């Protein structure tokens, strides 16, 4: 069983479109995150939710909106996609002081 | 064999000791090597970053990469209780489509 799964793994879309990336964890964790991998391979946090409540909201364009229907899911919606949004996006989850479990990443390509 | 192996610990050491954290990997294409630190109830944050082989030092932290042995290390000198956290190694190849592969993380406790 996959602990943290995100879909799709690859997403190619045109500028201006609206798209969503879904994330689900079956670990019973309370906290979920979205990270963006930048061109230097660094992982930068975007959002963090704890029990469906937004905890961390880093400086990202407001075209990015996380939505957590329940604590096992944290989806990322992106409106009016731009070329610069092309990157790999990682979902992760953790519980209290345990390590974070990462999904396999979604490669978004905006053309 | 998993792509990245990391001992989950926990590792408990007395304050002031030198800590050594390690990861092994199987993919010889990996070129970027990172260490992330995760405090309790927080997301991982980038701690150290190294490209290819060699050493990199930042304050009390030293990252080492031995590509011939497919082995990376993070050393923490003069360890402090505030260093208590989970440390994740991560690595990636250099291609544009390559994603970061994470180790499972090692829980470190620095005992006052």
Interface residues (C-beta under 8 A of the other chain):
Chain A: X31 X33 X35 X37 X40 X41 X42 X43 X44 X45 X48 X50 X56 X88 X90 X92 X94 X96 X97 X98 X99 X100 X102 X104 X105 X107
Chain B: X8 X32 X34 X36 X38 X40 X41 X43 X44 X45 X46 X49 X86 X88 X90 X92 X97 X99 X100 X102 X104 X105 X107
